[in-house]
Amino acid sequence: MKKVIIGLACAAVAPFAFAQTSSTTEQTTTTAPATERTTTTAPATTTTTSTTYTSGAVTTYEPGKTIVVRDEHEGPVSFALHAPVRVVDRAGHVVSRVLTPKDRVKVYYTGTGETRVVDHVEVDD
């Protein structure tokens, strides 16, 4: 009986242990036209780019260095800013002010784990 209860408890907890981050992925697919060659025709090239974002409240922001966002589901998520990153509002206009703690943002990035590269940060007004 104990084994059944332990098994049910493990089955109930397993989805939380293997939960994904609360990030959302958007995929964009573009197809380049085939180029003509004199003897053969090259096939069309398809490129798929995945852009993921994490949303939450800013806890720390150092322009050009790091941004830490507190996600409601997984806690703080840190992003290294290796280059100047665009900070925009929902309409896509560049925001000139420095982000402060409690600002609600979406951090758009590509890659996973240590290879995340931030594309831009969108501020929710």
C-alpha positions in Angstrom: 0.0 0.0 0.0 2.9 2.4 0.8 4.4 1.8 -2.6 1.2 2.7 -4.3 0.9 5.9 -2.3 4.5 6.8 -2.9 4.1 6.1 -6.6 1.0 8.3 -6.9 2.8 11.1 -5.0 5.8 10.9 -7.4 3.5 10.9 -10.4 1.7 14.0 -9.1 5.0 15.9 -8.5 6.8 14.8 -11.7 5.2 17.5 -14.0 6.4 20.2 -11.7 9.9 18.8 -11.4 10.3 18.8 -15.2 8.4 22.0 -15.9 9.5 24.3 -18.7 10.2 28.0 -18.2 7.3 30.3 -18.8 8.8 31.5 -22.0 7.0 31.7 -25.3 8.5 30.8 -28.6 7.6 32.4 -31.9 8.9 30.9 -35.1 9.5 32.8 -38.3 10.2 30.8 -41.6 11.5 32.5 -44.7 12.1 30.8 -48.0 14.7 32.2 -50.4 14.0 31.7 -54.1 16.2 29.2 -56.0 19.0 30.8 -58.0 19.5 29.7 -61.6 22.7 28.1 -62.7 23.8 27.4 -66.2 23.6 23.6 -65.9 21.5 22.9 -62.7 19.0 24.6 -60.5 19.6 24.9 -56.8 16.8 24.0 -54.5 15.0 26.7 -52.5 16.6 27.5 -49.1 14.4 27.6 -46.0 15.5 29.3 -42.8 13.7 29.0 -39.5 14.4 31.4 -36.6 13.0 30.9 -33.2 12.6 34.0 -30.9 11.7 33.3 -27.3 10.6 35.8 -24.7 10.4 35.8 -20.9 8.1 38.3 -19.2 8.2 39.7 -15.7 9.3 42.5 -13.5 12.9 43.9 -13.7 14.8 43.4 -10.5 18.3 44.5 -11.8 19.3 46.4 -14.9 22.8 47.5 -15.9 22.8 48.9 -19.4 25.2 47.0 -21.6 25.9 44.4 -18.9 22.9 42.4 -17.5 19.2 42.4 -16.9 17.5 40.3 -14.3 13.7 39.6 -14.7 11.6 38.1 -12.0 9.3 35.6 -13.8 6.0 34.9 -11.9 6.5 31.1 -12.4 10.2 30.4 -12.2 11.7 33.3 -10.2 14.6 35.5 -11.3 16.1 34.9 -14.8 19.4 36.6 -15.7 20.4 37.7 -19.2 23.9 38.9 -20.2 23.7 41.9 -22.5 26.8 41.4 -24.7 26.0 44.4 -27.0 23.8 47.4 -26.7 20.3 46.1 -26.7 17.2 48.0 -28.0 14.7 48.9 -25.3 11.4 49.6 -26.9 7.7 50.2 -25.9 4.8 48.1 -27.2 4.6 50.3 -30.3 8.3 49.6 -31.1 9.5 53.1 -30.3 12.9 53.3 -28.6 12.7 54.1 -24.9 15.3 56.5 -23.8 14.9 56.2 -20.0 16.8 53.6 -17.9 14.8 50.7 -16.7 14.0 50.6 -13.0 13.0 47.8 -10.6 9.4 46.9 -10.9 9.2 47.8 -14.6 7.2 45.1 -16.5 9.1 43.9 -19.5 9.4 41.1 -22.1 13.0 40.1 -22.9 13.1 38.6 -26.5 16.1 36.3 -27.0 17.4 33.4 -29.2 19.2 30.3 -28.0 19.0 28.5 -24.7 20.8 28.4 -21.4 24.3 29.8 -21.6 23.9 30.6 -25.3 21.0 33.0 -24.9 21.4 36.2 -27.0 19.1 39.1 -26.2 17.5 40.7 -29.3 15.5 43.4 -27.6 13.5 44.3 -24.5 9.9 45.5 -24.7 8.6 47.7 -21.8 4.9 47.3 -20.8 3.7 50.8 -20.0 
